[in-house]
Amino acid sequence: MKRPLAGELSQGLCQAERSPLTAATMNVRCSFQMAQSLGPALYREWAKRIFAIECSYNSEPLYFALNPTSEGPWDENSCLHQLLSHAETYSLCIASENRIQGAESYVYLRDQLSRLPARCRVMELMAFSPNQQGSLIKGFLVQDDQCLKETERLLQDVVRANEQTALCSYTRDGAGRIWQRLRLVIAGQEREISRNCICLAERPELHPSVLNIKNSVIFCKYEDAYGVLEECVGMIPKAKDVLQLADQCDRTCRKGQFPVIVIEGLDATGKSTLTEALRKSIQATLLKSPPDCIGHLRKTFDAKPPPIRRAFYALGNYITASTIASASEKSPVIIDRFWHSTAAYAIATEVSGKVENLPPPHHELYLWPQDLVQPDLVLLLTLDAEERVRRLEQRGEMRTKEEIELEANSLFRQKVEAVYRRMENPACVVVDASVSKEEVLQNALLLVERHCAIEQT
C-alpha cells in the first residue's frame, strides 16, 4: 500500500481543525454511517465501550468510558486526568473481524511504535464491552511530552499503512474535561467518526484480557486450535506439516488400562530428574508435549503472534494424546508437561497486573478440554524463587522468552503458579521440590500409589 506524504496528511488535518465545531458535529452522523457500511462492525458501538490504560505490566489499569456530552463522573485529581492532560496524547486500536489478521496487525503496530522518538511514551490500551466474550480490541496509548505535531503525522502514516488501525486524539477543553476523537481511514480517506467526552469508569468484574482468552490463546477443542493453523498455511508453510501430523492422529482415542501421570512445574524445579527416576521405578513410557515430531518447529511458532503460537502448542497436546492412548495400553505413561502448562503460561501472559486479575477460581478456562485424553494424576513441582534461579544458573542452558520473564518478574511467576493451582478436572497435586531428589521421588511414588493404584518395582 502506498504511504502518503506527511505533508499531505498534515494539510488535511489542518483543514479539519479549521472547520467549525458545528460543521464537524453535522459530519459525524454521515461519517458514522459510512463506518457502518465500510468499517469493522466493532466500531458501530464505539461510544458504549469501556477503555483501560495499562501504564505498566504490573500496575492496575485506569478505566474510562465515553459520553457524547460533558456529563458523567470526572475528577481532575484522578490518576486518569493527570495522565491524559500532561502531554499530547493519542491512541491506536486494532479492530479486525479476522483474529489472525488482527494479531498480525497488532504485532506490526507494536513494532512501528517502538521506533517512535525517545520523547514518546507508549502504553497498552484496551477497549471492550464488559462481560462480553470476544469484545476486546487491543491497542496502544502514545504520549509526546514535547507536544510536537510530528508525532501525529507519524501516527497517521502508521494508520494509513494498515487500515485495520483506528487513531484517536485527546484534547482538553476550557472546562478541564478531556475529549476523544475517533478517526478511521475509509476508502483511503481519514474521517472523524465520533467525538466523545471521557468520564471515569469503575473496574469491571473481570479483567478485560479475560474476555478474549478463550479461542485466542486457550483452545478448549481440537477443532478450534486446528482452525487457527489452517488459516495460517499460506503465510506459515510449516503449519501444513503440523496439520498433516494432526490429521494422522486418532481423534476417537481413549486412555488405555495403565495410568497416565503428568509432571508439571517451572523450569529448574526438577521435572526431568523426577520423570526419569519415576519412569524407571514404575517401568513407564516417557512422553513429552510438544512431541519430537513437531518439537523442532517450536522456534518457528514461538516467533508468531499469541493465537498462532498457542494453537501450535494446543495441537501438540492432541498429537501427544494419540500416542498416550496407544502407549497406555502396554505400560504406565509419564508426560513431561501437558495441557496444564500450555494453559498456565497463556493465561498468566495475557492477564496483566496482580494475581487478583486472573480469572476467578472455577472459571471455565481452568477446566481440562473434554476432547483431550485426561491423565490420572498431575504432579506440580514447586520450589522457592531463589533456589530455582540458582539451579537455572548452574544449568547454563538457553532460556525461552517466558523463562526470562519468570526470572525477572516475580509477579508473572506468581500468576503462573496461581493458575497451576486453580486447574480442575484434574487438579494439580503439589510436590515440594526443595528436598533431595530421593525424597522428591519417594513422595511422588506415594502419590502415584495412592491415586493410581500402582506400586514401584
MODAWO-V151047 format. One record per backbone hydrogen bond with DSSP energy under -1.0 kcal/mol. CO is the residue of the C=O (numbers start at 1). NH is the residue of the N-H. E is the energy in kcal/mol with one decimal. If there is no record, write none. Layout:
{{CO/NH/E} {CO/NH/E}}
//
This chain:
{{5/9/-1.8} {6/10/-2.8} {7/11/-2.1} {8/12/-1.8} {9/13/-2.3} {10/14/-2.5} {11/15/-1.9} {12/16/-1.9} {13/17/-2.4} {14/18/-1.8} {20/24/-2.0} {21/25/-2.5} {22/26/-2.0} {23/27/-1.6} {27/31/-2.6} {28/32/-2.8} {29/33/-2.4} {30/34/-1.8} {31/35/-2.2} {32/36/-1.9} {33/37/-1.3} {34/38/-2.5} {35/39/-1.8} {40/43/-1.8} {41/44/-1.6} {43/46/-1.5} {45/48/-1.5} {46/49/-1.7} {50/128/-2.6} {51/64/-2.2} {52/126/-2.3} {53/62/-2.3} {54/124/-1.2} {57/353/-2.9} {62/53/-2.4} {63/201/-1.3} {64/51/-3.2} {65/199/-2.2} {67/197/-4.1} {73/200/-2.7} {75/78/-2.0} {78/82/-2.1} {79/83/-2.1} {80/84/-2.4} {81/85/-1.8} {88/144/-2.5} {89/170/-1.9} {90/142/-3.3} {91/168/-3.1} {92/140/-2.6} {93/166/-2.5} {98/102/-2.7} {99/103/-2.0} {100/104/-2.5} {101/105/-2.6} {102/106/-2.0} {103/107/-1.9} {104/108/-2.3} {105/109/-2.8} {106/110/-2.6} {107/111/-2.3} {108/112/-2.4} {109/113/-2.5} {110/114/-1.3} {112/115/-1.3} {113/116/-1.6} {117/120/-2.2} {119/145/-1.1} {121/143/-2.4} {123/141/-3.0} {124/54/-2.7} {125/139/-2.3} {126/52/-2.7} {127/137/-2.6} {128/50/-3.2} {129/132/-2.2} {132/135/-1.7} {137/127/-2.5} {138/94/-3.1} {139/125/-2.2} {140/92/-2.5} {141/123/-2.8} {142/90/-2.6} {143/121/-2.6} {144/88/-1.7} {144/147/-1.4} {148/151/-1.3} {149/153/-1.9} {150/154/-2.2} {151/155/-2.3} {152/156/-2.3} {153/157/-1.8} {154/158/-1.7} {155/159/-2.2} {156/160/-2.4} {157/161/-1.6} {162/165/-1.8} {164/95/-2.2} {166/93/-1.8} {167/183/-2.7} {168/91/-2.3} {169/181/-2.5} {171/179/-3.3} {173/176/-1.8} {177/173/-2.9} {178/198/-3.0} {179/171/-2.1} {180/196/-2.5} {181/169/-1.7} {182/193/-2.9} {182/194/-1.1} {183/167/-2.2} {184/191/-3.2} {186/189/-1.9} {189/186/-3.5} {191/184/-2.5} {194/182/-2.5} {196/180/-3.7} {197/67/-1.8} {199/65/-3.1} {207/210/-1.9} {208/211/-1.3} {209/212/-1.2} {211/134/-2.4} {213/216/-2.0} {213/217/-2.6} {213/218/-2.3} {218/215/-3.5} {221/225/-1.5} {222/226/-2.6} {223/227/-2.3} {224/228/-1.2} {225/229/-1.6} {226/230/-2.2} {227/231/-1.6} {232/236/-2.9} {236/239/-2.1} {237/240/-1.4} {238/242/-1.6} {239/243/-2.3} {240/244/-2.4} {241/245/-1.9} {242/246/-2.3} {243/247/-2.5} {244/248/-1.1} {246/249/-1.2} {250/253/-1.1} {259/333/-2.4} {260/376/-2.3} {260/377/-1.5} {261/335/-2.6} {262/379/-3.1} {263/337/-1.8} {264/381/-2.7} {266/269/-1.2} {270/274/-2.4} {271/275/-3.1} {272/276/-2.0} {273/277/-2.1} {274/278/-3.2} {275/279/-2.2} {276/280/-1.9} {277/281/-2.0} {278/282/-2.1} {279/284/-1.9} {281/457/-3.0} {285/334/-3.0} {287/336/-2.6} {291/294/-1.7} {291/295/-1.7} {294/297/-2.2} {295/298/-1.5} {297/301/-2.0} {298/302/-2.8} {301/304/-1.5} {305/309/-2.4} {306/310/-3.1} {307/311/-1.7} {308/312/-1.9} {309/313/-1.7} {310/314/-2.3} {311/315/-2.5} {312/316/-1.8} {313/317/-1.5} {314/318/-1.5} {315/319/-2.5} {316/320/-2.3} {317/321/-2.1} {318/322/-1.3} {319/323/-1.1} {320/324/-2.4} {321/325/-2.3} {322/326/-1.4} {323/327/-2.8} {324/328/-2.7} {326/329/-1.1} {327/330/-1.7} {327/331/-1.7} {328/258/-2.5} {332/285/-3.0} {333/261/-3.2} {334/287/-3.1} {335/263/-2.8} {335/337/-1.2} {336/289/-1.3} {338/342/-1.4} {339/343/-2.4} {340/344/-2.8} {341/345/-2.1} {342/346/-1.2} {343/347/-2.7} {344/348/-2.2} {345/349/-1.8} {346/350/-2.0} {347/351/-2.1} {354/357/-1.6} {355/358/-1.9} {360/363/-1.5} {363/366/-1.9} {364/367/-1.5} {366/424/-2.5} {369/372/-1.4} {377/262/-2.8} {378/429/-3.2} {379/264/-3.5} {380/431/-3.0} {382/433/-2.7} {384/388/-2.1} {385/389/-2.3} {386/390/-2.1} {387/391/-2.1} {388/392/-2.1} {389/393/-2.4} {390/394/-1.6} {391/395/-1.8} {392/396/-1.9} {400/404/-2.3} {401/405/-1.9} {402/406/-2.1} {403/407/-1.8} {404/408/-2.3} {405/409/-2.6} {409/413/-1.8} {410/414/-2.3} {411/415/-2.0} {412/416/-2.3} {413/417/-2.3} {414/418/-2.2} {415/419/-2.5} {416/420/-2.2} {417/421/-1.9} {420/423/-1.0} {424/368/-1.1} {429/380/-2.6} {431/382/-2.2} {436/440/-2.4} {437/441/-2.1} {438/442/-2.2} {439/443/-2.7} {440/444/-2.3} {441/445/-2.7} {442/446/-2.0} {443/447/-1.7} {444/448/-2.4} {445/449/-2.6} {446/450/-2.1} {447/451/-2.9} {448/452/-2.6}}
//
